[in-house]
Amino acid sequence: MVRKLKYHEQKLLKKVDFINWEVDNNLHEVKVLRKYRIEKREDYTKYNKLSRNIRDLTQKIKDLDEKDGFRAQSSHRMLEKLYSIGLIPTKQNLSLTEKVTASSFCRRRLPSIMLNLRMAQNLKTAITFIEQGHVRVGPDVVTDPAFLVTSVSAHPMSTDFLETWKISSRGWTPQRSSSMS
């Protein structure tokens, strides 16, 4: 048998919707935050908002007349921008932009790129390297793990961003490659 609720408890329960409770809706969010080791939830919400805006803008471009020159120009600029950021694999057509999600942005974060290029054994060590200031992108030392890497800077043969790693007495430190300078 359950006791009768007090007055203030009844008032609080009137404000809570148990059918559409917010905690149930963020399971995917928690999975992504853990998978990519995102410490700030605000970063994920920004990525989610950006991906939603990209999809909405793409839909507006698709709604334009196919013969309109502005549609062709806008779609080309949109595909070029998303391809240069690294969110889509090719500049083929606008249907690729429908697959841009918050996880697409998470895969472009510096720790994930370091893991893909095998500069770190796991995301935790990659984040530690970055936070301690052992990683440079170009001439700049990056200390923010939320740094988004564009496809040009992530390419391993890019002369502007090529890094080699060596073991020092303090651990792993990035050094500028002398062969490409």
N, C-alpha and C positions, 0 to 999 in steps of 0.2 A: 504494500500500500504506500502511496506517495503522499507526502504532506501537502497541505494547501499552501499555495504560493502567497507570499506577503505582497502588499500593495506595490512597493517599488520594484519587486521582481516581476510582477505582471506588466508594469509599465515598460520595463526593459525588454521583456519578451515580445511585446507588440512591435518593437522596432526591428526585430530580427526575423529575417525570412529564411526558414530552414530548408525550403525547397531549392532556392537558388543561392546557396551560400557561397561566398567568394573563395573560400579555402579550396573548394572542389575544382574551381576553374584554373588554379595555378599549378597543377601537377606538372604540366608540360614545362612551365616556366622554371620550376624547381629542378627538373631534370636537365634543362639547358644550362642553368646556373652552375650546377655541379659538374656537368660534363666539360664545360669550358673554364671552370674555376673562376667565374666572374664574382668578384667580391661586392661590387656595388650593384644593387638591383636597379638603380636608375639607369645604368648603362644598358641593361637589357631592355628596359622600357623605351629608351631612346631608339635602340635598334628596331624594336617592334614598331614604333611609330614611324620611323623612316621607311621601313619595308612596306607598311600600309600606305604611306604617301606615294611611294613608287608605284605600287599596284593601282592606286586610284588615278594617278597621273597617266599611267599607261592606258587605263580604261577610257579616260577622256580623249586621249590621242586616237584610240581605236574608234571612238564614236564619231570622229570627224569624217568628212567625205573622202573616199579613197583617191579621188582625182585631185584633191586639194594639195597644193605645193607646200603649204604650211605643215600638213600632216607628215609628209615625207621628210621635211627638214627637221621637225620636232622628233620624229621617231629615230632618225639618224643620230641626232644629238644625244638623245636619251640612251640609245644603245652604245654609243661611243663612250659616254660618261660611265655607265655601269660596267662596260668591259675594261676601261682603264682602271677603275677601282678594283676590279677583280670579282665582282659579284655574279657575272654571267660568263660562261666559257667562250662564247663566240658572239659576233655582232650580226647574227643571222636574221632574226625577226623578233617582233615584240612579244611573242608568246613565251620567250625565255624569261621575261621580267615577272611573269606570274609566279615563278618559282623562287623569287627573292624573298627570303624570310629573315627573321632575327638571327637564326643560326648561320645564315650566309655572312652576316656581318661578324659574328663570333669567330668564324673560320678565318677571317682576315685580320684578326688581332695578332699582335706580334708574338705572344707565346705559342699560339697555334702554328704560325708560320715557322717558328724556330723548331718546333716539334716535327713538322713535315720535312724540313730541311736537315733533320737529325743533328741540330746544334745543341739539343738538350734531350735527356732521356725521357722526361715526362713533363707535364705542364707545370707541376709544382717547382721543379728545378729551373724551368725557363722563366717563370715569374720571379723566382729568387734572383736569377742573373740580372733580369731587367731592373728590379727594384734596387739592387745594389750598385747599379750603374756600370755593369760589365758589357753592355750591348750598345753599339752605335748603328744608326741607320744613316748612311752618308757621313757627313762630318759631325753630326749631332749625337750626343749621348742621350739615350731614351731611358727614362726611369718610370714611365707610366705603362703598366701592362695593358691598358686599354688602347694603346696606340694602334691605329688601323694602318695596315701596310697595303699600298697599292700594288697592282700586278707588276708594274715596272720595277719597283723596289724589291719585290719578292723573288724576281727571276734570278736564279743562281749565277747566270753568266752576265748579269748587268754590271758593267764596269764601274758605274757610279756607286753601287751599293755592295760590291763584293767584299766579304769579310773572311778572314781566315782566323782560326782559333789556335791558341797555343797554351800549353800548361805552364803556369808560373808558380812561384812559391805560395801565392795566395789563392790559387785555384785557377779556374778557366777565365781568361781575359781575351776579349776580341782585339785583333790587330788589323790594321789596314794592309791589304795585300800589296806588296811592293811590285809584283809582276804586272799589275793592271794600272798602277798609278802613272 
